[in-house]
Amino acid sequence: MRREEKLALGVAVVAHAALIAALTLSPPGKSIKPPPQRMVVTIADEVADKATSPEPNAQTAPDVAPALGEQQQAAEPETAPPAPVEKVQPAPPPPAPVERPQPRPEPPRPAPPKPQPKPQPVVRHEPRPEPRPQPRPEPRPQARPAPPKPAPARPAPARPAPVHTPAKPAPRQAEHAPGRDKPAPTPPRKAPQGGDRIGKDFLAGLPSNSNPGASRNPPAQTAGPDVRASLGMALSRQIKPHWQGPSGVEVDKLVTVVAWNLNPDGSLAGKPVIVSQSGITDANRAQAHRHAELAIRAVELAAPFNLPPQYYNSWKRVSAFRFDWKLSQ
């Protein structure tokens, strides 16, 4: 403990001791008088009126009237004339209590109009910009392999023109018979049947049998832009029922390009392959592989395809078919 604290503590102890001694040794003060008793006052609203009358005479009047002329033996003490009776005016009735005018009820104050709620600002939800569909790359026209040149037809042995001779000269006909075998007549080639996929005039361009050295296969027809567009729509129409993309976040951005080969009857010539895949983000990366698997499965389920056989050279190789969310719409 520091010196200043000790000094302050000593001063406080001395001051308390002096205060206790002063209170103990001081003479007693004057006695306090008790307060006077309270008076009970009764307040009456109505007070009865009191009438004042003179004091009654103690002597009664004689029963017999005195004779005239007789002197009264003794002088009767003269009675003092009665004091005039003071008419006590009745106390005025207490004034009727004045009815205090009741305060008129204040007209009801019109309730302050309720503050109309401020119209909350309408938050306009900006429409989420739809992802712009990526332009579908047009399949590059593949260079068609030059049709194989038909091998030069071997000159068929000249068939002797049939000689119409009468039936009688049989020996002349026999002259030509020995030493030559008559070639067997070639059976007429049947036209290929295409069912409902081809029209009745499909074989209209075949050459006649009059030219035996020409090729019997019709030349392949070249598909123009309109035909290629029709073939693409036919493929989409047949694949669409079997295509259902995976579900997830941002899977609508995935685009899988598939290629496959077809046989003349529309069946698959091998397994479809993935050419490319775009639109992969961090959110849909886990669904990219599933997207490609479903695209290949849709092609396998849609086969065999129903396509016009006269344009087989145009659709035997589907080099780039897009699978995206639009195909399932």
C-alpha positions as CSV (number, residue, x, y, z in Angstrom):
1,M,0.0,0.0,0.0
2,R,1.4,3.4,-1.0
3,R,1.9,6.3,1.4
4,E,-1.0,8.4,-0.1
5,E,-3.4,5.5,0.4
6,K,-2.4,5.0,4.0
7,L,-2.8,8.7,4.7
8,A,-6.3,8.8,3.1
9,L,-7.4,5.7,5.1
10,G,-6.2,7.3,8.4
11,V,-8.1,10.6,7.7
12,A,-11.3,8.6,6.9
13,V,-11.1,6.6,10.2
14,V,-10.5,9.8,12.3
15,A,-13.5,11.5,10.6
16,H,-15.9,8.6,11.3
17,A,-14.7,8.4,14.9
18,A,-15.4,12.2,15.4
19,L,-18.9,11.9,13.9
20,I,-19.8,9.0,16.2
21,A,-18.6,10.9,19.3
22,A,-20.6,14.0,18.3
23,L,-23.8,12.1,17.9
24,T,-23.3,10.2,21.2
25,L,-22.4,13.2,23.4
26,S,-24.9,15.8,22.0
27,P,-27.8,16.8,24.5
28,P,-31.3,15.5,23.8
29,G,-33.4,18.0,21.9
30,K,-36.8,19.4,22.7
31,S,-39.7,16.9,23.0
32,I,-41.9,16.9,20.1
33,K,-45.6,17.8,20.9
34,P,-48.1,15.3,19.8
35,P,-50.3,16.6,17.0
36,P,-53.9,17.7,18.1
37,Q,-56.7,15.3,17.6
38,R,-58.6,15.5,14.5
39,M,-62.1,17.0,14.6
40,V,-64.9,15.0,13.0
41,V,-67.0,17.3,10.9
42,T,-70.3,16.1,9.5
43,I,-71.6,18.0,6.5
44,A,-75.4,17.8,6.1
45,D,-77.1,18.8,2.9
46,E,-80.5,19.7,4.5
47,V,-81.0,21.7,7.8
48,A,-84.4,21.8,9.6
49,D,-85.8,25.3,10.4
50,K,-86.0,26.2,14.2
51,A,-88.8,28.5,15.4
52,T,-88.2,30.8,18.4
53,S,-91.1,31.5,20.8
54,P,-91.4,33.7,24.1
55,E,-91.1,32.1,27.4
56,P,-94.5,30.9,28.7
57,N,-96.1,32.8,31.7
58,A,-95.9,31.0,34.9
59,Q,-99.2,32.4,36.4
60,T,-102.4,31.1,35.1
61,A,-105.4,33.3,34.5
62,P,-108.2,33.2,37.3
63,D,-111.2,31.1,36.6
64,V,-113.8,33.9,37.8
65,A,-113.7,37.3,36.4
66,P,-113.4,40.0,39.0
67,A,-116.4,42.1,39.8
68,L,-116.6,45.6,38.4
69,G,-115.6,48.3,40.9
70,E,-113.9,46.0,43.3
71,Q,-110.6,46.9,44.0
72,Q,-108.2,44.4,43.9
73,Q,-106.9,43.7,47.3
74,A,-103.6,43.3,46.3
75,A,-102.1,44.8,43.3
76,E,-101.3,42.2,40.9
77,P,-97.9,42.3,39.7
78,E,-97.8,43.8,36.4
79,T,-96.9,41.4,33.9
80,A,-94.5,42.5,31.4
81,P,-95.9,42.9,28.0
82,P,-95.1,40.0,25.9
83,A,-92.1,40.6,23.8
84,P,-92.9,41.1,20.2
85,V,-92.5,37.9,18.5
86,E,-90.0,38.1,15.9
87,K,-91.1,36.6,12.8
88,V,-88.5,34.2,11.8
89,Q,-88.2,34.3,8.2
90,P,-88.0,30.8,6.9
91,A,-84.6,30.1,5.6
92,P,-84.6,30.3,1.9
93,P,-84.7,26.9,0.4
94,P,-81.3,25.9,-0.7
95,P,-80.8,26.8,-4.3
96,A,-81.6,24.0,-6.6
97,P,-78.4,22.5,-7.7
98,V,-77.6,24.0,-10.9
99,E,-77.2,21.4,-13.5
100,R,-73.9,21.8,-15.0
101,P,-74.2,21.8,-18.7
102,Q,-72.9,18.5,-19.8
103,P,-70.2,19.0,-22.3
104,R,-71.4,18.2,-25.7
105,P,-69.8,15.1,-27.0
106,E,-67.2,16.1,-29.4
107,P,-68.0,15.0,-32.8
108,P,-66.1,12.0,-33.7
109,R,-63.0,13.0,-35.3
110,P,-62.6,11.5,-38.7
111,A,-60.2,8.7,-38.6
112,P,-57.0,9.7,-40.3
113,P,-56.9,8.0,-43.6
114,K,-54.8,4.9,-43.4
115,P,-51.6,5.4,-45.2
116,Q,-52.0,3.5,-48.4
117,P,-49.2,1.0,-48.8
118,K,-46.7,2.3,-51.2
119,P,-46.8,0.2,-54.3
120,Q,-43.8,-1.9,-54.2
121,P,-41.7,-1.5,-57.3
122,V,-42.3,-4.3,-59.6
123,V,-39.2,-6.2,-60.1
124,R,-39.0,-7.0,-63.7
125,H,-37.4,-10.3,-64.2
126,E,-35.4,-10.0,-67.2
127,P,-35.9,-13.0,-69.4
128,R,-33.0,-15.2,-69.4
129,P,-31.4,-15.0,-72.7
130,E,-32.0,-18.2,-74.5
131,P,-28.8,-19.8,-75.6
132,R,-28.3,-19.0,-79.2
133,P,-28.5,-22.2,-81.2
134,Q,-25.1,-22.8,-82.6
135,P,-25.2,-22.8,-86.4
136,R,-25.4,-26.3,-87.6
137,P,-22.4,-26.9,-89.7
138,E,-23.4,-27.9,-93.1
139,P,-22.0,-31.2,-94.0
140,R,-19.3,-30.7,-96.4
141,P,-20.1,-32.5,-99.6
142,Q,-17.8,-35.4,-99.8
143,A,-15.9,-35.9,-102.9
144,R,-17.7,-38.7,-104.6
145,P,-15.4,-41.4,-105.8
146,A,-15.4,-41.6,-109.5
147,P,-17.7,-44.4,-110.5
148,P,-15.6,-47.3,-111.6
149,K,-15.3,-47.4,-115.3
150,P,-17.1,-50.4,-116.7
151,A,-14.7,-52.9,-118.0
152,P,-14.7,-53.0,-121.7
153,A,-17.3,-55.5,-122.6
154,R,-15.9,-58.5,-124.4
155,P,-17.3,-58.6,-127.9
156,A,-20.0,-61.2,-127.8
157,P,-19.9,-63.7,-130.7
158,A,-22.1,-62.4,-133.4
159,R,-25.3,-64.1,-133.3
160,P,-26.4,-65.2,-136.8
161,A,-29.6,-63.6,-137.8
162,P,-32.4,-66.2,-137.8
163,V,-33.2,-67.2,-141.4
164,H,-36.9,-67.5,-142.0
165,T,-37.2,-70.4,-144.4
166,P,-40.2,-72.4,-145.4
167,A,-40.7,-75.7,-143.6
168,K,-40.3,-77.8,-146.7
169,P,-36.7,-77.3,-147.5
170,A,-35.6,-79.0,-144.3
171,P,-32.3,-80.2,-145.8
172,R,-31.2,-76.5,-146.3
173,Q,-31.8,-75.8,-142.7
174,A,-29.8,-78.8,-141.7
175,E,-26.8,-77.5,-143.7
176,H,-26.3,-74.7,-141.2
177,A,-26.9,-77.0,-138.1
178,P,-23.8,-79.2,-138.3
179,G,-20.6,-77.9,-136.8
180,R,-22.3,-75.0,-134.8
181,D,-23.9,-75.1,-131.5
182,K,-26.7,-72.7,-131.3
183,P,-26.2,-70.4,-128.2
184,A,-28.8,-70.8,-125.5
185,P,-31.1,-67.8,-125.5
186,T,-30.3,-65.4,-122.6
187,P,-33.2,-65.2,-120.2
188,P,-34.6,-61.6,-119.8
189,R,-33.2,-59.9,-116.8
190,K,-35.9,-59.1,-114.2
191,A,-36.2,-55.6,-113.0
192,P,-35.3,-55.1,-109.4
193,Q,-38.2,-54.8,-107.1
194,G,-38.1,-51.9,-104.7
195,G,-41.4,-52.3,-102.8
196,D,-43.0,-49.1,-101.7
197,R,-39.8,-47.1,-101.5
198,I,-39.5,-46.6,-105.3
199,G,-41.9,-45.4,-108.0
200,K,-43.2,-47.3,-111.0
201,D,-41.0,-45.3,-113.4
202,F,-37.7,-46.2,-111.5
203,L,-36.6,-48.4,-114.5
204,A,-37.6,-46.0,-117.2
205,G,-34.0,-45.0,-117.9
206,L,-32.6,-48.6,-118.4
207,P,-31.3,-49.3,-121.9
208,S,-33.2,-51.7,-124.2
209,N,-31.9,-55.1,-125.1
210,S,-31.1,-53.9,-128.6
211,N,-27.7,-52.7,-127.4
212,P,-26.1,-55.9,-126.0
213,G,-22.7,-54.3,-125.4
214,A,-24.0,-51.5,-123.0
215,S,-24.0,-51.8,-119.3
216,R,-27.3,-53.0,-117.8
217,N,-27.0,-51.0,-114.5
218,P,-28.7,-47.6,-114.5
219,P,-26.5,-44.6,-113.8
220,A,-26.6,-43.3,-110.3
221,Q,-28.7,-40.2,-109.9
222,T,-27.1,-37.0,-108.6
223,A,-28.8,-35.6,-105.5
224,G,-29.3,-31.8,-105.7
225,P,-29.7,-29.4,-102.7
226,D,-33.4,-30.1,-102.4
227,V,-32.9,-33.8,-102.4
228,R,-30.2,-33.6,-99.7
229,A,-32.5,-31.5,-97.6
230,S,-35.2,-34.0,-98.0
231,L,-32.9,-36.8,-97.0
232,G,-31.8,-34.9,-93.9
233,M,-35.4,-34.4,-92.9
234,A,-36.2,-38.1,-93.4
235,L,-33.3,-39.1,-91.2
236,S,-34.3,-36.6,-88.4
237,R,-37.9,-37.8,-88.6
238,Q,-36.9,-41.5,-88.1
239,I,-34.3,-40.8,-85.4
240,K,-36.3,-38.3,-83.3
241,P,-38.6,-40.9,-81.6
242,H,-35.6,-42.7,-80.3
243,W,-33.6,-39.7,-79.1
244,Q,-33.9,-38.5,-75.5
245,G,-31.0,-36.5,-74.1
246,P,-29.8,-36.8,-70.5
247,S,-31.2,-34.5,-67.8
248,G,-29.0,-32.1,-65.8
249,V,-27.6,-28.6,-65.6
250,E,-26.7,-27.0,-69.0
251,V,-27.2,-30.2,-70.9
252,D,-29.0,-28.2,-73.5
253,K,-25.6,-26.8,-74.6
254,L,-24.2,-30.2,-75.5
255,V,-24.0,-31.1,-79.2
256,T,-22.8,-34.5,-80.4
257,V,-22.0,-35.1,-84.0
258,V,-22.3,-38.8,-85.1
259,A,-21.3,-40.5,-88.4
260,W,-22.3,-43.9,-89.7
261,N,-22.4,-46.0,-92.9
262,L,-25.5,-47.7,-94.4
263,N,-26.2,-50.6,-96.6
264,P,-28.4,-50.4,-99.6
265,D,-31.3,-51.9,-97.6
266,G,-31.0,-49.1,-95.0
267,S,-29.3,-51.2,-92.3
268,L,-26.1,-50.1,-90.5
269,A,-22.8,-51.0,-92.1
270,G,-20.8,-51.0,-88.9
271,K,-21.1,-49.2,-85.6
272,P,-21.8,-45.4,-85.5
273,V,-18.8,-43.3,-84.4
274,I,-18.5,-39.9,-82.6
275,V,-17.1,-37.3,-84.9
276,S,-17.0,-34.4,-82.4
277,Q,-18.7,-33.0,-79.3
278,S,-19.1,-29.3,-78.3
279,G,-20.8,-27.2,-75.7
280,I,-19.0,-28.9,-72.7
281,T,-18.9,-26.8,-69.5
282,D,-17.9,-27.5,-65.9
283,A,-21.6,-28.0,-65.1
284,N,-22.4,-30.6,-67.8
285,R,-19.1,-32.3,-68.1
286,A,-20.3,-35.3,-66.2
287,Q,-23.2,-35.8,-68.7
288,A,-21.1,-35.4,-71.9
289,H,-20.2,-39.1,-72.2
290,R,-23.9,-40.1,-71.5
291,H,-25.0,-37.7,-74.2
292,A,-22.7,-39.4,-76.8
293,E,-23.9,-42.9,-75.7
294,L,-27.6,-42.0,-76.1
295,A,-26.8,-40.5,-79.6
296,I,-25.3,-43.8,-80.8
297,R,-28.1,-45.7,-79.3
298,A,-30.7,-43.6,-81.1
299,V,-29.1,-44.4,-84.4
300,E,-29.0,-48.1,-83.7
301,L,-32.7,-48.1,-82.7
302,A,-33.8,-46.2,-85.7
303,A,-32.1,-48.6,-88.2
304,P,-32.9,-49.8,-90.8
305,F,-33.7,-46.5,-92.4
306,N,-36.4,-46.1,-95.0
307,L,-34.7,-44.0,-97.7
308,P,-35.1,-43.8,-101.5
309,P,-32.7,-46.4,-103.0
310,Q,-32.1,-44.3,-106.2
311,Y,-30.1,-41.9,-104.1
312,Y,-28.1,-44.5,-102.3
313,N,-24.8,-42.8,-103.3
314,S,-26.0,-39.7,-101.3
315,W,-27.0,-41.4,-98.1
316,K,-24.8,-44.5,-97.9
317,R,-22.4,-42.4,-95.7
318,V,-23.9,-40.1,-93.1
319,S,-20.9,-38.0,-92.2
320,A,-22.2,-35.5,-89.7
321,F,-25.5,-35.8,-87.9
322,R,-26.1,-33.4,-85.0
323,F,-27.7,-34.6,-81.7
324,D,-28.8,-31.6,-79.5
325,W,-31.8,-30.5,-77.5
326,K,-33.6,-29.2,-80.6
327,L,-33.9,-32.7,-82.0
328,S,-36.1,-33.8,-79.1
329,Q,-38.4,-30.8,-79.4
